[in-house]
Amino acid sequence: MDKQEQQLGKLRDEIDRIDRSIMELVSERANCAQKVAEVKQQAQGEGSAVFYRPEREAQVLRRVMERNQGPLGDEEMARVFRQIMSSCLALEQPMRIAFLGPEGTFTQSAALKHFGHSTVSVPLDSIDEVFREVESGAADYGVVPIENSTEGMVHHTLDMFRESSLQICGEVELRIHQHLLKSDATKLDEVERIYSHQQSLAQCRRWLDARFPSVERVAVSSNAEAARRAALEKDSKVAAIAGDMAAELYDLQVAVANIEDQPDNATRFLVIGKQQTGPSGKDKTSLLVAARNKPGALYHLLEPFHQLGISLTRIETRPSSMGKWGYIFYIDCEGHCTEEALQNVMKILATEAQDLKLLGSYPQAVL
């Protein structure tokens, strides 16, 4: 055996030793998770015990990233722990997660990024159905898109919060890479039709104008549906715009990768559920505020945030159903609703606004 093989043999033996230690520690953690479940069931009752704590998981992941010394990057290390926590939580109680389907959408990618792969994924056809599935108790949580950095807010999701009693429990930020997908039988220079969701077509508009200016663009219900059609119409001259998960699911080739116009294109998703989320130390709060129809209404709604030093991260306007030219404001700000400053803001808003609704306080996205 030469010197190189001897060195590699020693290193492989060391890796095997480390792997055994990792397995022992993961098993020890899983045993501890099972004991946590038993304590919760005894204290809260077997049918009503709450196993998933978004604030606790956010704190754990932040500590993992703070303590990481490399060579793996902080986010990569956090993703490893994300899956360990997902597997351990499944021992306590496997969760059903509803998402805007079908399978292969970016919303499913966001759900897996947030909850890990040890959950039961439930694809649904519309945002309304995701809300109803969680409200009925058929799903523990739901994941819905809320805004894209290129195309702006998803108004349908915003409007659902007007009547829903669900709380926002978390957020997920997902880097969006759009790919041009095709089947093995399709030649790129013969493509006559491209399927995709209207948001994705918009996010790739300039690239499409330059590369396929005369090709028909067909908007469908989701990127996954676009990929399904491209896979189904193998003998046709069609392609689809979708992500990695859809390409793998429908066995399509990535003909051209990363065709989005904006290199930092990202989408933010919300996690919705029935429970309120405790403070994690780095939180956001979302509010729905119906302004009175009077001069300076918006100024009077925003002034308390400035006076009490609370940073706004998003404000969006939607028409109100309570009268002509009335408006509802969706406001995201930093902080948790249990903090004194934010409680004072909400007290002031309650006197200034026609209606005020707390949509939830939740940990800021970690991954």
Secondary structure by P-SEA (a helix, b strand, c coil): ccaaaaaaaaaaaaaaaaaaaaaaaaaaaaaaaaaaaaaaaaaccccccccccaaaaaaaaaaaaaaccccccaaaaaaaaaaaaaaaaaaabbbbbbcccccccaaaaaaaaaccccbbbbbbccaaaaaaaaaaccccbbbbbccccccccaaaaaaaaccccccccbbbbbbbbbbbccccccccccccbbbbcaaaaaaaaaaaaaccccbbbbbcccaaaaaaaaaaaccccbbbbbcaaaaaaacccccccccccccccbbbbbbbccccccccccbbbbbbbbbccccaaaaaaaaaaaaacccccbbbbbbbccccccbbbbbbbccccccaaaaaaaaaaaaaccbbbbccccccccc
